Amino acid sequence: MAEQARSKGLSSAVCYQDAKAAFRWLEEAFGFEPLFVLLDAEGNLAHSEMGYGGSTIMVGNEWSEDHKSPKSLGGKNTQTVHVQLAAGEDIDAHCEVARTAGAVIVQEPETQFYGDRSYRARDPEGHIWTFGVTVEEKSADEWDAAGGFTTKTRLDD
């Protein structure tokens, strides 16, 4: 495996009680692409990365009192990860694959006022994932009118 330089950007890291099982499940349920796994001398997963489009998600085991799976915290989440599908992808079919793999669908696919169709799913350890695809491109004026909002670039404008 060749080492890859990281480009500027964001990625998220999610902790699991059983990161090996999560890694396999995320590929099956959500279509994430395995990039690499780092195994320790006992064969335990020390670190792993998966790709989706141009993004990376890091998947690992709980490793400190501050890095826990929702399964260890009564199902509580402090963040969710949003995954954007490419234009034209079938989000309803994506949702059904996730459901078949055991995801709990906490919000069925629904078209939002801003033009994306999205759904939310809970994985086997309690992480909540949001998936969306743009089904209708709308201007800020259009989504403001539809949602009753005011869109600005900065808070101070």
N, CA and C atoms as an extended XYZ file, in Angstrom:
471
Properties=species:S:1:pos:R:3:atomname:S:1:resname:S:1:resid:I:1 pbc="F F F"
N         0.848       -1.186        0.000 N   MET     1
C         0.000        0.000        0.000 CA  MET     1
C         0.886        1.239        0.000 C   MET     1
N         0.660        2.110       -0.939 N   ALA     2
C         1.438        3.341       -1.028 CA  ALA     2
C         0.870        4.384       -0.068 C   ALA     2
N         1.765        5.149        0.507 N   GLU     3
C         1.329        6.216        1.410 CA  GLU     3
C         0.719        7.338        0.575 C   GLU     3
N        -0.370        7.900        1.065 N   GLN     4
C        -1.049        8.963        0.345 CA  GLN     4
C        -0.958       10.249        1.136 C   GLN     4
N        -0.574       11.324        0.448 N   ALA     5
C        -0.559       12.629        1.098 CA  ALA     5
C        -1.999       13.081        1.307 C   ALA     5
N        -2.243       13.686        2.433 N   ARG     6
C        -3.587       14.185        2.726 CA  ARG     6
C        -3.740       15.592        2.164 C   ARG     6
N        -4.894       15.835        1.555 N   SER     7
C        -5.185       17.175        1.065 CA  SER     7
C        -5.876       17.973        2.164 C   SER     7
N        -5.890       19.274        2.010 N   LYS     8
C        -6.555       20.150        2.966 CA  LYS     8
C        -8.044       19.823        3.003 C   LYS     8
N        -8.599       19.750        4.180 N   GLY     9
C       -10.021       19.462        4.295 CA  GLY     9
C       -10.378       18.945        5.671 C   GLY     9
N       -11.601       18.510        5.807 N   LEU    10
C       -12.121       17.984        7.065 CA  LEU    10
C       -12.379       16.496        6.945 C   LEU    10
N       -12.250       15.813        8.045 N   SER    11
C       -12.727       14.436        8.143 CA  SER    11
C       -13.202       14.252        9.574 C   SER    11
N       -13.985       13.236        9.775 N   SER    12
C       -14.499       12.958       11.103 CA  SER    12
C       -13.944       11.626       11.572 C   SER    12
N       -13.844       11.465       12.882 N   ALA    13
C       -13.415       10.201       13.473 CA  ALA    13
C       -14.540        9.720       14.380 C   ALA    13
N       -14.924        8.461       14.223 N   VAL    14
C       -15.981        7.888       15.047 CA  VAL    14
C       -15.424        6.705       15.835 C   VAL    14
N       -15.838        6.615       17.089 N   CYS    15
C       -15.353        5.568       17.995 CA  CYS    15
C       -16.426        4.508       18.185 C   CYS    15
N       -15.973        3.265       18.256 N   TYR    16
C       -16.854        2.125       18.441 CA  TYR    16
C       -16.289        1.204       19.512 C   TYR    16
N       -17.179        0.458       20.173 N   GLN    17
C       -16.724       -0.609       21.054 CA  GLN    17
C       -16.093       -1.726       20.229 C   GLN    17
N       -16.637       -1.993       19.047 N   ASP    18
C       -16.119       -3.023       18.150 CA  ASP    18
C       -15.882       -2.388       16.780 C   ASP    18
N       -14.708       -1.768       16.630 N   ALA    19
C       -14.404       -1.032       15.407 CA  ALA    19
C       -14.275       -1.951       14.192 C   ALA    19
N       -13.804       -3.171       14.379 N   LYS    20
C       -13.718       -4.098       13.237 CA  LYS    20
C       -15.106       -4.384       12.670 C   LYS    20
N       -16.053       -4.664       13.535 N   ALA    21
C       -17.424       -4.922       13.082 CA  ALA    21
C       -18.006       -3.669       12.428 C   ALA    21
N       -17.745       -2.503       13.014 N   ALA    22
C       -18.262       -1.255       12.460 CA  ALA    22
C       -17.688       -0.996       11.078 C   ALA    22
N       -16.391       -1.231       10.910 N   PHE    23
C       -15.731       -1.021        9.624 CA  PHE    23
C       -16.418       -1.863        8.542 C   PHE    23
N       -16.645       -3.119        8.830 N   ARG    24
C       -17.303       -4.006        7.864 CA  ARG    24
C       -18.742       -3.550        7.600 C   ARG    24
N       -19.450       -3.161        8.670 N   TRP    25
C       -20.839       -2.756        8.547 CA  TRP    25
C       -20.970       -1.473        7.731 C   TRP    25
N       -20.104       -0.499        7.957 N   LEU    26
C       -20.171        0.774        7.236 CA  LEU    26
C       -19.977        0.576        5.731 C   LEU    26
N       -19.150       -0.394        5.364 N   GLU    27
C       -18.986       -0.703        3.940 CA  GLU    27
C       -20.273       -1.302        3.379 C   GLU    27
N       -20.829       -2.274        4.089 N   GLU    28
C       -22.037       -2.956        3.614 CA  GLU    28
C       -23.254       -2.040        3.603 C   GLU    28
N       -23.468       -1.313        4.692 N   ALA    29
C       -24.696       -0.540        4.858 CA  ALA    29
C       -24.695        0.785        4.103 C   ALA    29
N       -23.584        1.487        4.124 N   PHE    30
C       -23.544        2.834        3.574 CA  PHE    30
C       -22.705        2.969        2.311 C   PHE    30
N       -21.971        1.916        1.957 N   GLY    31
C       -21.161        1.973        0.748 CA  GLY    31
C       -19.847        2.710        0.910 C   GLY    31
N       -19.367        2.861        2.155 N   PHE    32
C       -18.069        3.502        2.359 CA  PHE    32
C       -16.978        2.581        1.822 C   PHE    32
N       -15.933        3.170        1.269 N   GLU    33
C       -14.850        2.415        0.646 CA  GLU    33
C       -13.681        2.246        1.607 C   GLU    33
N       -13.275        1.005        1.889 N   PRO    34
C       -12.103        0.802        2.742 CA  PRO    34
C       -10.862        1.418        2.096 C   PRO    34
N       -10.128        2.225        2.863 N   LEU    35
C        -8.876        2.807        2.367 CA  LEU    35
C        -7.683        2.097        2.985 C   LEU    35
N        -7.697        1.937        4.327 N   PHE    36
C        -6.669        1.140        4.983 CA  PHE    36
C        -7.049        0.847        6.416 C   PHE    36
N        -6.450       -0.217        6.944 N   VAL    37
C        -6.579       -0.556        8.363 CA  VAL    37
C        -5.182       -0.702        8.931 C   VAL    37
N        -5.027       -0.285       10.169 N   LEU    38
C        -3.768       -0.402       10.896 CA  LEU    38
C        -4.034       -1.342       12.061 C   LEU    38
N        -3.385       -2.508       12.031 N   LEU    39
C        -3.596       -3.522       13.058 CA  LEU    39
C        -2.398       -3.560       13.997 C   LEU    39
N        -2.667       -3.754       15.296 N   ASP    40
C        -1.566       -3.871       16.256 CA  ASP    40
C        -1.031       -5.310       16.256 C   ASP    40
N        -0.072       -5.583       17.118 N   ALA    41
C         0.587       -6.898       17.147 CA  ALA    41
C        -0.385       -8.033       17.453 C   ALA    41
N        -1.490       -7.750       18.150 N   GLU    42
C        -2.488       -8.772       18.473 CA  GLU    42
C        -3.593       -8.866       17.425 C   GLU    42
N        -3.507       -8.058       16.379 N   GLY    43
C        -4.530       -8.068       15.340 CA  GLY    43
C        -5.721       -7.184       15.628 C   GLY    43
N        -5.616       -6.359       16.684 N   ASN    44
C        -6.693       -5.418       16.998 CA  ASN    44
C        -6.604       -4.215       16.067 C   ASN    44
N        -7.755       -3.639       15.766 N   LEU    45
C        -7.796       -2.464       14.907 CA  LEU    45
C        -7.307       -1.250       15.694 C   LEU    45
N        -6.175       -0.699       15.298 N   ALA    46
C        -5.622        0.479       15.963 CA  ALA    46
C        -6.151        1.763       15.323 C   ALA    46
N        -6.362        1.720       14.004 N   HIS    47
C        -6.850        2.881       13.267 CA  HIS    47
C        -7.299        2.400       11.901 C   HIS    47
N        -8.277        3.061       11.329 N   SER    48
C        -8.682        2.750        9.960 CA  SER    48
C        -9.290        3.980        9.326 C   SER    48
N        -9.312        3.960        8.016 N   GLU    49
C        -9.927        5.050        7.267 CA  GLU    49
C       -10.746        4.478        6.124 C   GLU    49
N       -11.877        5.151        5.884 N   MET    50
C       -12.771        4.780        4.797 CA  MET    50
C       -13.070        6.030        3.995 C   MET    50
N       -13.315        5.858        2.714 N   GLY    51
C       -13.603        6.990        1.853 CA  GLY    51
C       -15.027        6.977        1.353 C   GLY    51
N       -15.493        8.163        1.001 N   TYR    52
C       -16.780        8.328        0.339 CA  TYR    52
C       -16.658        9.585       -0.504 C   TYR    52
N       -16.675        9.436       -1.815 N   GLY    53
C       -16.404       10.582       -2.674 CA  GLY    53
C       -15.011       11.094       -2.368 C   GLY    53
N       -14.874       12.382       -2.128 N   GLY    54
C       -13.586       12.972       -1.794 CA  GLY    54
C       -13.347       13.098       -0.300 C   GLY    54
N       -14.161       12.446        0.513 N   SER    55
C       -14.079       12.580        1.970 CA  SER    55
C       -13.547       11.311        2.615 C   SER    55
N       -13.073       11.476        3.846 N   THR    56
C       -12.550       10.357        4.623 CA  THR    56
C       -13.213       10.336        5.987 C   THR    56
N       -13.540        9.135        6.445 N   ILE    57
C       -14.021        8.935        7.810 CA  ILE    57
C       -13.035        7.995        8.493 C   ILE    57
N       -12.630        8.356        9.701 N   MET    58
C       -11.734        7.515       10.490 CA  MET    58
C       -12.594        6.689       11.433 C   MET    58
N       -12.306        5.390       11.520 N   VAL    59
C       -13.080        4.471       12.338 CA  VAL    59
C       -12.120        3.784       13.302 C   VAL    59
N       -12.416        3.896       14.604 N   GLY    60
C       -11.532        3.286       15.584 CA  GLY    60
C       -12.281        2.857       16.826 C   GLY    60
N       -11.555        2.192       17.701 N   ASN    61
C       -12.115        1.762       18.979 CA  ASN    61
C       -12.126        2.919       19.974 C   ASN    61
N       -12.943        2.783       20.997 N   GLU    62
C       -12.876        3.715       22.121 CA  GLU    62
C       -11.436        3.683       22.642 C   GLU    62
N       -10.900        4.856       22.985 N   TRP    63
C        -9.507        4.850       23.432 CA  TRP    63
C        -9.233        5.728       24.632 C   TRP    63
N       -10.236        6.439       25.125 N   SER    64
C       -10.072        7.193       26.367 CA  SER    64
C       -11.460        7.477       26.930 C   SER    64
N       -11.509        8.043       28.102 N   GLU    65
C       -12.801        8.399       28.697 CA  GLU    65
C       -13.531        9.468       27.880 C   GLU    65
N       -12.802       10.205       27.073 N   ASP    66
C       -13.393       11.256       26.240 CA  ASP    66
C       -13.725       10.789       24.832 C   ASP    66
N       -13.403        9.567       24.491 N   HIS    67
C       -13.623        9.043       23.142 CA  HIS    67
C       -14.388        7.736       23.244 C   HIS    67
N       -15.717        7.857       23.220 N   LYS    68
C       -16.598        6.719       23.458 CA  LYS    68
C       -17.614        6.565       22.330 C   LYS    68
N       -18.095        5.356       22.188 N   SER    69
C       -19.203        5.051       21.299 CA  SER    69
C       -20.504        5.491       21.970 C   SER    69
N       -21.503        5.905       21.201 N   PRO    70
C       -22.802        6.168       21.820 CA  PRO    70
C       -23.323        4.968       22.607 C   PRO    70
N       -22.927        3.770       22.211 N   LYS    71
C       -23.346        2.545       22.920 CA  LYS    71
C       -22.874        2.569       24.365 C   LYS    71
N       -21.751        3.231       24.634 N   SER    72
C       -21.223        3.345       25.996 CA  SER    72
C       -21.814        4.526       26.746 C   SER    72
N       -22.578        5.362       26.052 N   LEU    73
C       -23.110        6.591       26.645 CA  LEU    73
C       -24.634        6.638       26.605 C   LEU    73
N       -25.260        5.488       26.684 N   GLY    74
C       -26.717        5.453       26.673 CA  GLY    74
C       -27.322        5.924       25.369 C   GLY    74
N       -26.577        5.806       24.268 N   GLY    75
C       -27.081        6.198       22.956 CA  GLY    75
C       -26.912        7.667       22.616 C   GLY    75
N       -26.276        8.438       23.492 N   LYS    76
C       -26.120        9.882       23.257 CA  LYS    76
C       -25.097       10.159       22.159 C   LYS    76
N       -25.412       11.139       21.326 N   ASN    77
C       -24.525       11.613       20.265 CA  ASN    77
C       -24.192       13.074       20.521 C   ASN    77
N       -22.950       13.449       20.291 N   THR    78
C       -22.588       14.864       20.387 CA  THR    78
C       -22.426       15.478       19.004 C   THR    78
N       -22.430       14.644       17.992 N   GLN    79
C       -22.387       15.126       16.612 CA  GLN    79
C       -23.016       14.070       15.725 C   GLN    79
N       -23.416       14.479       14.531 N   THR    80
C       -23.807       13.521       13.509 CA  THR    80
C       -22.934       13.796       12.300 C   THR    80
N       -22.789       12.803       11.470 N   VAL    81
C       -22.014       12.966       10.249 CA  VAL    81
C       -23.006       13.052        9.098 C   VAL    81
N       -22.862       14.094        8.275 N   HIS    82
C       -23.699       14.244        7.080 CA  HIS    82
C       -22.918       13.737        5.881 C   HIS    82
N       -23.559       12.913        5.068 N   VAL    83
C       -22.950       12.349        3.869 CA  VAL    83
C       -23.787       12.792        2.676 C   VAL    83
N       -23.162       13.487        1.731 N   GLN    84
C       -23.873       13.962        0.550 CA  GLN    84
C       -23.646       12.994       -0.605 C   GLN    84
N       -24.732       12.469       -1.152 N   LEU    85
C       -24.661       11.616       -2.324 CA  LEU    85
C       -24.503       12.495       -3.561 C   LEU    85
N       -24.010       11.920       -4.643 N   ALA    86
C       -23.850       12.657       -5.894 CA  ALA    86
C       -25.213       12.910       -6.522 C   ALA    86
N       -25.329       14.007       -7.234 N   ALA    87
C       -26.572       14.322       -7.934 CA  ALA    87
C       -26.972       13.129       -8.794 C   ALA    87
N       -28.250       12.790       -8.731 N   GLY    88
C       -28.762       11.677       -9.519 CA  GLY    88
C       -28.748       10.341       -8.814 C   GLY    88
N       -28.024       10.228       -7.678 N   GLU    89
C       -28.028        8.960       -6.948 CA  GLU    89
C       -29.388        8.761       -6.284 C   GLU    89
N       -29.783        7.515       -6.135 N   ASP    90
C       -31.085        7.152       -5.585 CA  ASP    90
C       -31.001        7.028       -4.065 C   ASP    90
N       -31.401        8.072       -3.368 N   ILE    91
C       -31.290        8.070       -1.910 CA  ILE    91
C       -32.276        7.100       -1.265 C   ILE    91
N       -33.408        6.870       -1.901 N   ASP    92
C       -34.365        5.918       -1.344 CA  ASP    92
C       -33.779        4.508       -1.389 C   ASP    92
N       -33.095        4.160       -2.476 N   ALA    93
C       -32.439        2.854       -2.574 CA  ALA    93
C       -31.295        2.763       -1.563 C   ALA    93
N       -30.549        3.860       -1.382 N   HIS    94
C       -29.458        3.898       -0.395 CA  HIS    94
C       -30.023        3.606        0.995 C   HIS    94
N       -31.154        4.219        1.307 N   CYS    95
C       -31.813        4.020        2.603 CA  CYS    95
C       -32.220        2.561        2.769 C   CYS    95
N       -32.733        1.943        1.736 N   GLU    96
C       -33.162        0.546        1.831 CA  GLU    96
C       -31.985       -0.391        2.043 C   GLU    96
N       -30.844       -0.119        1.417 N   VAL    97
C       -29.641       -0.924        1.646 CA  VAL    97
C       -29.231       -0.810        3.113 C   VAL    97
N       -29.233        0.428        3.635 N   ALA    98
C       -28.875        0.640        5.042 CA  ALA    98
C       -29.838       -0.085        5.969 C   ALA    98
N       -31.127        0.013        5.678 N   ARG    99
C       -32.150       -0.653        6.507 CA  ARG    99
C       -31.947       -2.174        6.488 C   ARG    99
N       -31.698       -2.726        5.309 N   THR   100
C       -31.488       -4.172        5.174 CA  THR   100
C       -30.260       -4.632        5.955 C   THR   100
N       -29.245       -3.764        6.024 N   ALA   101
C       -28.015       -4.094        6.762 CA  ALA   101
C       -28.185       -3.939        8.272 C   ALA   101
N       -29.331       -3.419        8.716 N   GLY   102
C       -29.597       -3.311       10.147 CA  GLY   102
C       -29.629       -1.902       10.696 C   GLY   102
N       -29.511       -0.890        9.835 N   ALA   103
C       -29.620        0.486       10.322 CA  ALA   103
C       -31.056        0.746       10.786 C   ALA   103
N       -31.189        1.511       11.868 N   VAL   104
C       -32.502        1.971       12.302 CA  VAL   104
C       -32.731        3.314       11.625 C   VAL   104
N       -33.746        3.390       10.801 N   ILE   105
C       -34.034        4.630       10.083 CA  ILE   105
C       -34.833        5.530       11.028 C   ILE   105
N       -34.194        6.596       11.493 N   VAL   106
C       -34.842        7.488       12.457 CA  VAL   106
C       -35.596        8.617       11.764 C   VAL   106
N       -35.315        8.841       10.488 N   GLN   107
C       -36.100        9.774        9.669 CA  GLN   107
C       -36.120        9.207        8.261 C   GLN   107
N       -37.296        8.861        7.796 N   GLU   108
C       -37.455        8.315        6.442 CA  GLU   108
C       -37.060        9.367        5.402 C   GLU   108
N       -36.698        8.944        4.193 N   PRO   109
C       -36.352        9.912        3.143 CA  PRO   109
C       -37.481       10.917        2.921 C   PRO   109
N       -37.091       12.176        2.890 N   GLU   110
C       -38.059       13.268        2.726 CA  GLU   110
C       -37.370       14.419        2.007 C   GLU   110
N       -38.089       15.069        1.102 N   THR   111
C       -37.541       16.214        0.388 CA  THR   111
C       -37.670       17.454        1.269 C   THR   111
N       -36.553       18.149        1.448 N   GLN   112
C       -36.480       19.310        2.338 CA  GLN   112
C       -36.766       20.611        1.572 C   GLN   112
N       -37.085       21.660        2.292 N   PHE   113
C       -37.427       22.947        1.682 CA  PHE   113
C       -36.286       23.537        0.852 C   PHE   113
N       -35.051       23.137        1.140 N   TYR   114
C       -33.891       23.704        0.433 CA  TYR   114
C       -33.508       22.889       -0.799 C   TYR   114
N       -34.284       21.828       -1.102 N   GLY   115
C       -34.081       21.098       -2.346 CA  GLY   115
C       -33.342       19.784       -2.244 C   GLY   115
N       -32.917       19.384       -1.045 N   ASP   116
C       -32.274       18.080       -0.866 CA  ASP   116
C       -33.300       17.078       -0.357 C   ASP   116
N       -33.122       15.834       -0.733 N   ARG   117
C       -33.892       14.732       -0.163 CA  ARG   117
C       -32.941       14.051        0.809 C   ARG   117
N       -33.383       13.826        2.042 N   SER   118
C       -32.475       13.297        3.059 CA  SER   118
C       -33.180       12.280        3.948 C   SER   118
N       -32.334       11.481        4.617 N   TYR   119
C       -32.812       10.565        5.648 CA  TYR   119
C       -31.756       10.470        6.734 C   TYR   119
N       -32.170        9.967        7.914 N   ARG   120
C       -31.253        9.762        9.034 CA  ARG   120
C       -31.306        8.304        9.457 C   ARG   120
N       -30.117        7.781        9.794 N   ALA   121
C       -30.017        6.383       10.194 CA  ALA   121
C       -29.134        6.259       11.432 C   ALA   121
N       -29.496        5.322       12.298 N   ARG   122
C       -28.698        5.006       13.481 CA  ARG   122
C       -27.998        3.677       13.225 C   ARG   122
N       -26.659        3.662       13.415 N   ASP   123
C       -25.896        2.431       13.190 CA  ASP   123
C       -26.001        1.520       14.415 C   ASP   123
N       -25.455        0.298       14.344 N   PRO   124
C       -25.625       -0.649       15.448 CA  PRO   124
C       -25.096       -0.183       16.805 C   PRO   124
N       -24.149        0.768       16.836 N   GLU   125
C       -23.666        1.269       18.128 CA  GLU   125
C       -24.247        2.632       18.486 C   GLU   125
N       -25.165        3.143       17.672 N   GLY   126
C       -25.880        4.353       18.049 CA  GLY   126
C       -25.471        5.648       17.367 C   GLY   126
N       -24.434        5.637       16.529 N   HIS   127
C       -24.088        6.851       15.788 CA  HIS   127
C       -25.227        7.186       14.831 C   HIS   127
N       -25.555        8.471       14.739 N   ILE   128
C       -26.585        8.919       13.812 CA  ILE   128
C       -25.901        9.522       12.590 C   ILE   128
N       -26.306        9.043       11.426 N   TRP   129
C       -25.765        9.477       10.140 CA  TRP   129
C       -26.895       10.102        9.338 C   TRP   129
N       -26.621       11.234        8.674 N   THR   130
C       -27.594       11.860        7.792 CA  THR   130
C       -27.085       11.748        6.368 C   THR   130
N       -27.948       11.350        5.457 N   PHE   131
C       -27.612       11.235        4.046 CA  PHE   131
C       -28.528       12.146        3.256 C   PHE   131
N       -27.970       12.844        2.277 N   GLY   132
C       -28.761       13.739        1.456 CA  GLY   132
C       -28.306       13.729        0.013 C   GLY   132
N       -29.214       14.116       -0.873 N   VAL   133
C       -28.901       14.294       -2.289 CA  VAL   133
C       -29.738       15.475       -2.780 C   VAL   133
N       -29.137       16.325       -3.579 N   THR   134
C       -29.870       17.459       -4.130 CA  THR   134
C       -30.788       16.960       -5.240 C   THR   134
N       -32.079       17.195       -5.075 N   VAL   135
C       -33.053       16.789       -6.085 CA  VAL   135
C       -33.619       17.994       -6.825 C   VAL   135
N       -33.447       19.189       -6.233 N   GLU   136
C       -33.879       20.423       -6.888 CA  GLU   136
C       -32.965       21.549       -6.420 C   GLU   136
N       -32.220       22.126       -7.360 N   GLU   137
C       -31.355       23.242       -6.981 CA  GLU   137
C       -32.206       24.477       -6.754 C   GLU   137
N       -32.013       25.102       -5.589 N   LYS   138
C       -32.774       26.296       -5.232 CA  LYS   138
C       -31.818       27.405       -4.847 C   LYS   138
N       -32.229       28.615       -5.083 N   SER   139
C       -31.453       29.781       -4.658 CA  SER   139
C       -31.734       30.044       -3.186 C   SER   139
N       -30.882       30.839       -2.565 N   ALA   140
C       -31.101       31.207       -1.164 CA  ALA   140
C       -32.441       31.914       -0.996 C   ALA   140
N       -32.809       32.768       -1.952 N   ASP   141
C       -34.102       33.450       -1.872 CA  ASP   141
C       -35.251       32.445       -1.882 C   ASP   141
N       -35.131       31.399       -2.696 N   GLU   142
C       -36.189       30.393       -2.771 CA  GLU   142
C       -36.299       29.602       -1.473 C   GLU   142
N       -35.154       29.172       -0.908 N   TRP   143
C       -35.268       28.380        0.322 CA  TRP   143
C       -35.633       29.249        1.506 C   TRP   143
N       -35.218       30.526        1.494 N   ASP   144
C       -35.655       31.440        2.551 CA  ASP   144
C       -37.173       31.586        2.542 C   ASP   144
N       -37.738       31.783        1.345 N   ALA   145
C       -39.190       31.944        1.219 CA  ALA   145
C       -39.904       30.662        1.654 C   ALA   145
N       -39.376       29.512        1.277 N   ALA   146
C       -40.016       28.235        1.608 CA  ALA   146
C       -39.890       27.893        3.094 C   ALA   146
N       -38.772       28.270        3.714 N   GLY   147
C       -38.537       27.882        5.100 CA  GLY   147
C       -38.727       28.977        6.118 C   GLY   147
N       -38.918       30.218        5.661 N   GLY   148
C       -39.077       31.328        6.595 CA  GLY   148
C       -37.769       31.767        7.229 C   GLY   148
N       -36.674       31.675        6.468 N   PHE   149
C       -35.354       32.009        6.981 CA  PHE   149
C       -34.768       33.211        6.254 C   PHE   149
N       -33.640       33.697        6.757 N   THR   150
C       -32.836       34.711        6.090 CA  THR   150
C       -31.429       34.158        5.964 C   THR   150
N       -30.971       33.983        4.744 N   THR   151
C       -29.638       33.440        4.500 CA  THR   151
C       -28.643       34.578        4.330 C   THR   151
N       -27.520       34.490        5.046 N   LYS   152
C       -26.441       35.465        4.942 CA  LYS   152
C       -25.132       34.694        4.917 C   LYS   152
N       -24.063       35.350        4.499 N   THR   153
C       -22.744       34.707        4.501 CA  THR   153
C       -22.148       34.700        5.898 C   THR   153
N       -22.264       35.800        6.611 N   ARG   154
C       -21.669       35.932        7.933 CA  ARG   154
C       -22.728       36.371        8.935 C   ARG   154
N       -22.483       36.096       10.195 N   LEU   155
C       -23.413       36.522       11.240 CA  LEU   155
C       -23.489       38.037       11.361 C   LEU   155
N       -22.376       38.710       11.072 N   ASP   156
C       -22.303       40.165       11.280 CA  ASP   156
C       -22.817       40.980       10.111 C   ASP   156
N       -23.217       40.366        9.025 N   ASP   157
C       -23.702       41.123        7.838 CA  ASP   157
C       -25.028       41.783        8.120 C   ASP   157
